[in-house]
């Protein structure tokens, strides 16, 4: 069911994706990937409050799920609820200090608040943790568009590209 949901989601057939994930959750209500993918579909549909509700439901069951905390933070950034987003990222980082996505997404949240120096420091650390994946993501991530032309950001990408080809 989840595989089918992923296929539908990639085709932007979101209603069918939601149906597939819901069917998977009927079979296994604790299947993390189905919950996370369901929230992701609602994010893609820009139904952020629905996605946030899904994360919050799951966090009531497992409040220490770092991936869900990270997803919750991303959703809160979309909703421009930055202090709550940063708190979610901080909790994920407290539980799992090497959770690169939480560091990266926290940096993106700071970019949205025009706190560039703080964002760059967080990006440096995130790149140290997971350079291959995050350098590719940072090069195209629209949440970093505000600093795309920033000289320090460009230098950081250059260093990461040289060190991790």
N, C-alpha and C positions, 0 to 999 in steps of 0.2 A: 504494500500500500504506500509506504513512504517513497519507494523508488518511483512509483507512478505519480505521486504528488510532486516529486522533484521534476519529473519530465513535464508535467502540466505547467508547473511554475516557470520552467525555462521557456516554454512556449507562450507564456503570459496568459494561460488559460487558468485564471486564478480561482474561479468557482469550482472547477474540477479538482484543482490542487487542494483546496480547502476540504472538499468532500473526501478526497483520498486520505488526507491527514486525520480527519475526524474518524474515518473507518479504522485507521491504524490505532487510534487512541481508544476505540471501543474494544479492540483486541487486547491492547496493552496500555492502560491509562498512565503508566509511568515511563513510557518510551520518550526519553529526552529529545531525540532527534525530531520526532513528529511534532512535539510541542514547539521546539525552536523553529522548525521550518514553517509551522503554521503562523507563528509570530512574524516571520520574515515575509510571508505572503501578504499579511496585513500591512507591513511596512511598505512593501512595493506598491500596494494599492493606496498608500498614503492614508491609511486608516490607523493612525498612530495610537489613538486611545484604545482601540480594540487590541492592538499588539501589546500595549502596556498592560491591559487587563489579563492577557494570557500569561505574561511574565510574572505578574503579581500573584496570580493563582498558583503557579508552579513554585514560586518562592515561599509561599505559605507552607508548602509541603517540604521543600528543601531550601531553607534560607541561606545555605552556604554554597549554592551552585554558582560557581564563578562565571560560567558561560552565560547563564541567565542574568546574573547581575550586570555583566558586560552588555548584553542585549538590552536590558532595561535602561542602562545609561545612554546607549545610542538612541533609543526611542525618545528618552527625555530630552536629548539634544535636539532632535527633530521638532519637539514640542517647545523648544527654547526655554526649557526648565533646567538651566545650566547648573545651578547649585545642587539640585537633586541628582542630576546626571553625574556630576563629579563625586558626590557621595556614593553613588552606586559603583563607580569605577574604583574609588578608594576602598570600598568594602571588598571588592573582588581582588584587589591588589593585596590587601591585608591578609586575605585567606590564601592567596597564591601569588607571592611576590614576583614570580617570573611569568605572570600571565601577560604576554606581550600585547595582545589585543586590547586589554584594559588600559595599558599605558598609552598605546597608540590612539585609542578612541578618546581618552582623556585629553590628549594633546589636541585632537580635532575639536573638541569642545572648547578648549581655550582659544583656538583659532577663531571660532565663531564669536567669541567675546572680545576679539582683537587684543588678546594677551599673548603676543607673538613670542616674547622671550621665554615665557613659561612653556608655551607650546613647543618651541624648539628644543628645550632641555628634555622634555618628556619624549619627544620624537627620537632624540639621540639615544636615550635609554632603551626605548622600544626597539630601535634598529639593532642595538647590541644583542638583544634577546632573540630576535627572529629576523635577521637581515634579509634573507632571500625573499620571503613572502612580502614583508612590509615595504621593501624598496619598490617592488612592482606596484603594490597597492598605492603607495604615496605618489607615484608618478601620474596616476590617473584619478585619484580620489577627489571628487568635487568638494568635499568638506575642507580640502586644503587649498582651494582655489584662491582664497584671500591672501595666501602667502606664496603662491606659485612663483611670483617674480622676486620674492625676497632673496637678497644675495646670500644670507646665511643658510636659508633653506636650500638653495641651489648648491652651495658648497657641501652641505650635509649629504645631499643626494649624490654628488660627485664622489665624495669619499666612500660612501656605501657602495656605489657602483664599481669603483676601483678595487675595493677590498673583497667584494663578493660576486665575482662573475662566474 
